[in-house]
Amino acid sequence: MKLLRYGPAGAEKPAMLDVNGDVRDLSGHISDIAGDSLSDAALDRLRVIDASTLPLVSPDRIGPCVGNTGKFICVGLNYADHARETGKAPPDEPILFMKATSAIVGPNDEVEIPRGSTKADWEVELGVIIGKRAKYVSEADALNHVAGYCVVNDVSERAFQSERGGQWTKGKSHDTFGPTGPWLVTRDEVSDPRNLSLWLDVDGVRRQTGSTSTMIFNVAFLVSYISQFMTLEPGDIIATGTPPGVGMGIRPDPVFLKPGQVISLGIEGLGEQRQRTIAARD
């Protein structure tokens, strides 16, 4: 099942994608794709709905695929080849940092290049959306706490991230730095999150090609590991790291984003995103 949210920012409505790829409104059944609606029981109730009976809509905008996200947790250097391209050794334990939830936008919304930016970068990542509270969960039970998966572009400003006091969050949290969606694909439709292809283009040039099979720490391990340090709640998002091909890793001359460019990205079975970069607004 593919769930999405559509409409103006801050006023999105819940919907599902039918077998023909059309958007069907779910407002008559749930108020949002968030919180309790992400539980297994709630998702099971949505599965039995005949999508053809739901109102057909043609949205002008697709919003983030999950609402009311309390935590946006990111995993750094989770692909060994990406770690090497940044000049760092693969970590022995997951590197965790937080991305401000105010960075979350729709999959095709504009991405702002911050004032003073010199090293804005792209990162296609597998997003994990929590569906059931997780605290001290085992790796064997971890995936039972996952509602589904999505595409995330972990947009970054490398100078802010690494040259402004060593705080990764500074370089990860600008408004619009978290395009999420287009939809939440429920975990029953993703047979193996450890074997999904990822890609990203900038202005039509392929920059990233990878597979989640090369992640150092897989999804089940990450959910279990993170739950040892903080309680994961429904709607929380985990961005699981990016494969090689980021702008800072291009040799001999790194390439960074500027206003007026187009980023396209996708993950096998999870949909695609497309963003235009613009100068930061007030």
C-alpha positions as a Markdown table, in Angstrom:
| # | Residue | x | y | z |
|---|---|---|---|---|
| 1 | Met | 0.0 | 0.0 | 0.0 |
| 2 | Lys | 1.2 | 3.5 | -0.9 |
| 3 | Leu | 0.1 | 6.3 | 1.3 |
| 4 | Leu | 0.6 | 10.0 | 0.6 |
| 5 | Arg | -0.5 | 13.5 | 1.7 |
| 6 | Tyr | -1.6 | 16.2 | -0.7 |
| 7 | Gly | -2.5 | 19.8 | -0.7 |
| 8 | Pro | -1.1 | 23.1 | 0.5 |
| 9 | Ala | 1.8 | 23.0 | 3.0 |
| 10 | Gly | 0.4 | 22.7 | 6.5 |
| 11 | Ala | -3.0 | 21.6 | 5.3 |
| 12 | Glu | -2.3 | 18.3 | 3.6 |
| 13 | Lys | -5.0 | 15.6 | 3.3 |
| 14 | Pro | -4.4 | 11.9 | 3.5 |
| 15 | Ala | -4.6 | 9.7 | 0.4 |
| 16 | Met | -3.6 | 6.4 | -1.1 |
| 17 | Leu | -2.3 | 5.5 | -4.5 |
| 18 | Asp | -4.6 | 3.0 | -6.4 |
| 19 | Val | -3.4 | 0.2 | -8.7 |
| 20 | Asn | -3.6 | 2.6 | -11.7 |
| 21 | Gly | -1.3 | 5.1 | -10.0 |
| 22 | Asp | -4.2 | 7.5 | -9.3 |
| 23 | Val | -4.5 | 9.4 | -6.0 |
| 24 | Arg | -7.6 | 8.6 | -3.9 |
| 25 | Asp | -8.6 | 10.7 | -0.9 |
| 26 | Leu | -8.7 | 9.1 | 2.5 |
| 27 | Ser | -10.2 | 12.0 | 4.5 |
| 28 | Gly | -13.4 | 10.0 | 5.1 |
| 29 | His | -11.4 | 7.3 | 6.9 |
| 30 | Ile | -8.5 | 9.0 | 8.7 |
| 31 | Ser | -7.6 | 12.6 | 9.5 |
| 32 | Asp | -3.9 | 12.3 | 8.5 |
| 33 | Ile | -1.1 | 9.8 | 7.9 |
| 34 | Ala | 0.4 | 10.3 | 11.3 |
| 35 | Gly | 0.4 | 9.0 | 14.8 |
| 36 | Asp | -2.1 | 6.2 | 15.5 |
| 37 | Ser | -2.9 | 5.8 | 11.8 |
| 38 | Leu | 0.5 | 4.3 | 11.3 |
| 39 | Ser | -0.2 | 1.3 | 13.6 |
| 40 | Asp | -0.5 | -2.2 | 12.1 |
| 41 | Ala | -4.2 | -2.3 | 13.0 |
| 42 | Ala | -4.9 | 1.1 | 11.4 |
| 43 | Leu | -3.0 | 0.1 | 8.2 |
| 44 | Asp | -4.9 | -3.2 | 8.1 |
| 45 | Arg | -8.2 | -1.3 | 8.1 |
| 46 | Leu | -7.0 | 0.9 | 5.2 |
| 47 | Arg | -5.9 | -2.2 | 3.2 |
| 48 | Val | -9.4 | -3.6 | 3.0 |
| 49 | Ile | -10.9 | -0.4 | 1.5 |
| 50 | Asp | -11.8 | -0.6 | -2.1 |
| 51 | Ala | -9.8 | 2.2 | -3.5 |
| 52 | Ser | -12.2 | 2.6 | -6.5 |
| 53 | Thr | -14.8 | 3.8 | -4.0 |
| 54 | Leu | -12.7 | 6.7 | -2.7 |
| 55 | Pro | -12.8 | 10.2 | -4.2 |
| 56 | Leu | -10.4 | 10.6 | -7.1 |
| 57 | Val | -8.2 | 13.7 | -6.8 |
| 58 | Ser | -5.6 | 15.4 | -9.0 |
| 59 | Pro | -3.4 | 17.2 | -6.5 |
| 60 | Asp | -1.4 | 20.3 | -7.4 |
| 61 | Arg | 1.1 | 19.4 | -4.7 |
| 62 | Ile | 2.3 | 16.3 | -2.9 |
| 63 | Gly | 3.3 | 16.9 | 0.6 |
| 64 | Pro | 5.6 | 15.0 | 3.0 |
| 65 | Cys | 4.3 | 11.4 | 3.2 |
| 66 | Val | 4.0 | 11.5 | 7.0 |
| 67 | Gly | 2.7 | 14.2 | 9.3 |
| 68 | Asn | 3.5 | 15.4 | 12.8 |
| 69 | Thr | 7.0 | 13.9 | 12.8 |
| 70 | Gly | 8.5 | 14.3 | 16.2 |
| 71 | Lys | 12.1 | 13.3 | 15.4 |
| 72 | Phe | 14.1 | 13.3 | 12.2 |
| 73 | Ile | 17.1 | 11.0 | 12.9 |
| 74 | Cys | 19.9 | 10.6 | 10.5 |
| 75 | Val | 22.7 | 8.1 | 10.2 |
| 76 | Gly | 26.0 | 9.3 | 9.0 |
| 77 | Leu | 28.6 | 7.4 | 6.9 |
| 78 | Asn | 26.5 | 4.3 | 6.7 |
| 79 | Tyr | 27.9 | 3.2 | 3.3 |
| 80 | Ala | 31.6 | 2.3 | 3.4 |
| 81 | Asp | 32.3 | 3.7 | -0.1 |
| 82 | His | 30.6 | 7.0 | 0.9 |
| 83 | Ala | 32.8 | 7.1 | 4.0 |
| 84 | Arg | 35.9 | 6.6 | 1.9 |
| 85 | Glu | 34.9 | 9.4 | -0.6 |
| 86 | Thr | 34.7 | 11.8 | 2.3 |
| 87 | Gly | 38.1 | 10.7 | 3.6 |
| 88 | Lys | 36.7 | 9.1 | 6.7 |
| 89 | Ala | 37.0 | 5.5 | 8.0 |
| 90 | Pro | 33.8 | 3.4 | 8.1 |
| 91 | Pro | 32.3 | 3.7 | 11.6 |
| 92 | Asp | 32.3 | 0.9 | 14.2 |
| 93 | Glu | 28.9 | 2.0 | 15.5 |
| 94 | Pro | 26.2 | 4.1 | 13.8 |
| 95 | Ile | 26.8 | 7.8 | 13.7 |
| 96 | Leu | 23.6 | 9.6 | 14.7 |
| 97 | Phe | 22.6 | 13.2 | 14.4 |
| 98 | Met | 19.3 | 15.0 | 14.2 |
| 99 | Lys | 17.8 | 17.0 | 11.4 |
| 100 | Ala | 15.3 | 19.7 | 12.4 |
| 101 | Thr | 11.7 | 18.7 | 11.6 |
| 102 | Ser | 11.2 | 22.2 | 10.2 |
| 103 | Ala | 13.4 | 21.0 | 7.3 |
| 104 | Ile | 10.7 | 18.6 | 6.1 |
| 105 | Val | 9.0 | 19.4 | 2.8 |
| 106 | Gly | 7.2 | 17.6 | 0.0 |
| 107 | Pro | 9.1 | 15.5 | -2.5 |
| 108 | Asn | 8.9 | 18.1 | -5.3 |
| 109 | Asp | 9.0 | 21.3 | -3.3 |
| 110 | Glu | 11.7 | 23.9 | -4.0 |
| 111 | Val | 15.0 | 23.5 | -2.0 |
| 112 | Glu | 16.5 | 26.6 | -0.6 |
| 113 | Ile | 20.2 | 27.3 | -0.9 |
| 114 | Pro | 21.0 | 29.1 | 2.4 |
| 115 | Arg | 22.5 | 32.6 | 2.7 |
| 116 | Gly | 26.2 | 32.3 | 2.8 |
| 117 | Ser | 26.2 | 28.8 | 1.4 |
| 118 | Thr | 29.3 | 27.6 | -0.4 |
| 119 | Lys | 28.9 | 23.8 | -0.2 |
| 120 | Ala | 25.3 | 22.8 | -0.6 |
| 121 | Asp | 25.1 | 19.1 | -1.3 |
| 122 | Trp | 22.7 | 16.3 | -2.1 |
| 123 | Glu | 22.1 | 12.8 | -0.5 |
| 124 | Val | 19.6 | 10.2 | -1.7 |
| 125 | Glu | 18.6 | 8.1 | 1.3 |
| 126 | Leu | 16.2 | 5.3 | 2.3 |
| 127 | Gly | 13.8 | 6.7 | 4.9 |
| 128 | Val | 12.3 | 4.5 | 7.6 |
| 129 | Ile | 9.0 | 5.6 | 9.1 |
| 130 | Ile | 8.2 | 4.3 | 12.6 |
| 131 | Gly | 4.7 | 3.0 | 13.1 |
| 132 | Lys | 4.8 | 1.6 | 16.7 |
| 133 | Arg | 6.6 | 2.9 | 19.7 |
| 134 | Ala | 10.1 | 1.4 | 20.0 |
| 135 | Lys | 12.1 | 1.4 | 23.2 |
| 136 | Tyr | 14.9 | -1.1 | 23.8 |
| 137 | Val | 13.6 | -3.3 | 21.0 |
| 138 | Ser | 15.6 | -6.3 | 19.7 |
| 139 | Glu | 17.0 | -6.5 | 16.2 |
| 140 | Ala | 14.8 | -9.5 | 15.6 |
| 141 | Asp | 11.7 | -7.5 | 16.5 |
| 142 | Ala | 12.7 | -4.1 | 15.1 |
| 143 | Leu | 11.0 | -4.3 | 11.7 |
| 144 | Asn | 7.6 | -4.9 | 13.5 |
| 145 | His | 7.9 | -1.3 | 14.6 |
| 146 | Val | 8.3 | 0.1 | 11.1 |
| 147 | Ala | 5.2 | 1.4 | 9.3 |
| 148 | Gly | 7.0 | 1.7 | 5.9 |
| 149 | Tyr | 9.7 | 3.3 | 3.8 |
| 150 | Cys | 10.1 | 6.4 | 1.7 |
| 151 | Val | 12.6 | 8.4 | -0.3 |
| 152 | Val | 14.5 | 11.1 | 1.6 |
| 153 | Asn | 16.9 | 13.8 | 0.1 |
| 154 | Asp | 19.2 | 14.6 | 3.1 |
| 155 | Val | 20.2 | 18.0 | 1.7 |
| 156 | Ser | 23.3 | 19.3 | 3.4 |
| 157 | Glu | 25.5 | 22.4 | 3.6 |
| 158 | Arg | 29.0 | 20.9 | 4.1 |
| 159 | Ala | 30.7 | 24.2 | 5.2 |
| 160 | Phe | 28.0 | 24.7 | 7.9 |
| 161 | Gln | 28.3 | 21.0 | 8.8 |
| 162 | Ser | 32.1 | 20.7 | 9.2 |
| 163 | Glu | 33.6 | 24.1 | 9.3 |
| 164 | Arg | 31.3 | 25.9 | 11.7 |
| 165 | Gly | 32.2 | 24.2 | 15.0 |
| 166 | Gly | 31.7 | 20.6 | 14.1 |
| 167 | Gln | 27.9 | 20.5 | 14.5 |
| 168 | Trp | 26.4 | 18.4 | 11.8 |
| 169 | Thr | 22.9 | 19.6 | 12.7 |
| 170 | Lys | 23.9 | 23.1 | 11.5 |
| 171 | Gly | 24.5 | 21.8 | 8.0 |
| 172 | Lys | 21.5 | 19.6 | 7.9 |
| 173 | Ser | 18.6 | 21.6 | 9.2 |
| 174 | His | 17.9 | 24.6 | 6.9 |
| 175 | Asp | 14.3 | 25.0 | 5.8 |
| 176 | Thr | 13.5 | 22.6 | 2.9 |
| 177 | Phe | 16.6 | 20.4 | 3.6 |
| 178 | Gly | 14.3 | 17.3 | 4.1 |
| 179 | Pro | 12.2 | 16.4 | 1.0 |
| 180 | Thr | 10.3 | 13.3 | 2.0 |
| 181 | Gly | 8.1 | 11.1 | -0.1 |
| 182 | Pro | 6.3 | 11.0 | -2.5 |
| 183 | Trp | 4.7 | 8.2 | -0.6 |
| 184 | Leu | 5.0 | 5.9 | 2.4 |
| 185 | Val | 5.2 | 2.4 | 1.1 |
| 186 | Thr | 4.1 | 0.0 | 3.8 |
| 187 | Arg | 6.6 | -2.6 | 4.9 |
| 188 | Asp | 4.6 | -5.5 | 3.5 |
| 189 | Glu | 5.4 | -4.2 | 0.0 |
| 190 | Val | 9.1 | -4.0 | 0.6 |
| 191 | Ser | 10.3 | -7.6 | 0.8 |
| 192 | Asp | 13.9 | -6.7 | 1.5 |
| 193 | Pro | 14.9 | -3.2 | 2.6 |
| 194 | Arg | 18.5 | -4.4 | 2.3 |
| 195 | Asn | 18.4 | -4.7 | -1.4 |
| 196 | Leu | 17.0 | -1.5 | -3.0 |
| 197 | Ser | 18.7 | 0.5 | -5.7 |
| 198 | Leu | 19.1 | 4.2 | -5.3 |
| 199 | Trp | 19.9 | 7.0 | -7.7 |
| 200 | Leu | 20.2 | 10.8 | -7.9 |
| 201 | Asp | 20.8 | 13.2 | -10.8 |
| 202 | Val | 21.7 | 16.9 | -10.8 |
| 203 | Asp | 20.7 | 18.8 | -14.0 |
| 204 | Gly | 20.3 | 15.4 | -15.8 |
| 205 | Val | 23.8 | 14.2 | -14.8 |
| 206 | Arg | 23.8 | 11.0 | -12.8 |
| 207 | Arg | 25.7 | 11.6 | -9.6 |
| 208 | Gln | 24.7 | 8.8 | -7.3 |
| 209 | Thr | 24.0 | 5.1 | -8.0 |
| 210 | Gly | 23.9 | 2.6 | -5.2 |
| 211 | Ser | 22.1 | -0.1 | -3.3 |
| 212 | Thr | 21.0 | -0.5 | 0.3 |
| 213 | Ser | 22.8 | -3.9 | 0.1 |
| 214 | Thr | 26.0 | -2.0 | 0.8 |
| 215 | Met | 24.8 | -0.3 | 4.0 |
| 216 | Ile | 27.1 | -1.0 | 6.9 |
| 217 | Phe | 24.2 | -1.1 | 9.4 |
| 218 | Asn | 20.9 | -2.4 | 8.1 |
| 219 | Val | 17.4 | -1.1 | 8.9 |
| 220 | Ala | 16.6 | -3.7 | 11.6 |
| 221 | Phe | 19.9 | -3.0 | 13.3 |
| 222 | Leu | 19.5 | 0.7 | 13.1 |
| 223 | Val | 15.9 | 0.7 | 14.6 |
| 224 | Ser | 17.1 | -1.5 | 17.4 |
| 225 | Tyr | 20.3 | 0.5 | 18.0 |
| 226 | Ile | 18.6 | 3.9 | 18.0 |
| 227 | Ser | 15.9 | 2.6 | 20.4 |
| 228 | Gln | 18.6 | 2.0 | 23.0 |
| 229 | Phe | 19.2 | 5.7 | 23.2 |
| 230 | Met | 15.8 | 7.3 | 22.6 |
| 231 | Thr | 12.2 | 6.1 | 22.3 |
| 232 | Leu | 11.0 | 6.0 | 18.7 |
| 233 | Glu | 7.4 | 7.2 | 18.3 |
| 234 | Pro | 5.0 | 6.8 | 15.4 |
| 235 | Gly | 5.8 | 9.2 | 12.6 |
| 236 | Asp | 9.5 | 9.5 | 13.5 |
| 237 | Ile | 11.7 | 9.3 | 10.4 |
| 238 | Ile | 15.1 | 7.6 | 10.2 |
| 239 | Ala | 17.3 | 8.6 | 7.2 |
| 240 | Thr | 19.7 | 5.7 | 6.9 |
| 241 | Gly | 22.6 | 7.1 | 5.0 |
| 242 | Thr | 23.7 | 7.8 | 1.4 |
| 243 | Pro | 25.7 | 5.9 | -1.2 |
| 244 | Pro | 28.8 | 7.5 | -2.9 |
| 245 | Gly | 28.5 | 10.3 | -5.4 |
| 246 | Val | 27.8 | 13.3 | -3.2 |
| 247 | Gly | 29.1 | 16.6 | -4.4 |
| 248 | Met | 31.9 | 16.9 | -1.8 |
| 249 | Gly | 33.3 | 13.5 | -3.0 |
| 250 | Ile | 33.7 | 14.5 | -6.6 |
| 251 | Arg | 37.4 | 14.6 | -7.5 |
| 252 | Pro | 39.5 | 16.6 | -8.3 |
| 253 | Asp | 37.0 | 19.4 | -7.9 |
| 254 | Pro | 34.0 | 19.0 | -5.7 |
| 255 | Val | 30.6 | 20.2 | -7.1 |
| 256 | Phe | 28.0 | 21.9 | -5.0 |
| 257 | Leu | 24.5 | 23.1 | -5.5 |
| 258 | Lys | 23.5 | 26.7 | -6.6 |
| 259 | Pro | 20.1 | 28.3 | -7.2 |
| 260 | Gly | 18.5 | 27.3 | -10.5 |
| 261 | Gln | 19.4 | 23.6 | -10.6 |
| 262 | Val | 17.2 | 20.5 | -10.7 |
| 263 | Ile | 17.7 | 17.5 | -8.4 |
| 264 | Ser | 16.0 | 14.2 | -9.4 |
| 265 | Leu | 16.2 | 11.1 | -7.3 |
| 266 | Gly | 14.5 | 7.9 | -6.5 |
| 267 | Ile | 14.6 | 4.5 | -4.8 |
| 268 | Glu | 13.4 | 1.2 | -6.4 |
| 269 | Gly | 9.7 | 0.7 | -5.6 |
| 270 | Leu | 9.5 | 3.8 | -3.4 |
| 271 | Gly | 9.0 | 6.5 | -6.1 |
| 272 | Glu | 10.8 | 9.6 | -7.3 |
| 273 | Gln | 11.4 | 13.2 | -6.3 |
| 274 | Arg | 12.2 | 16.3 | -8.2 |
| 275 | Gln | 13.3 | 19.6 | -6.7 |
| 276 | Arg | 14.4 | 23.0 | -8.1 |
| 277 | Thr | 16.9 | 24.9 | -6.1 |
| 278 | Ile | 16.3 | 28.5 | -5.2 |
| 279 | Ala | 17.9 | 31.2 | -3.1 |
| 280 | Ala | 16.8 | 31.2 | 0.5 |
| 281 | Arg | 13.7 | 33.2 | 1.2 |
| 282 | Asp | 13.2 | 35.5 | 4.2 |
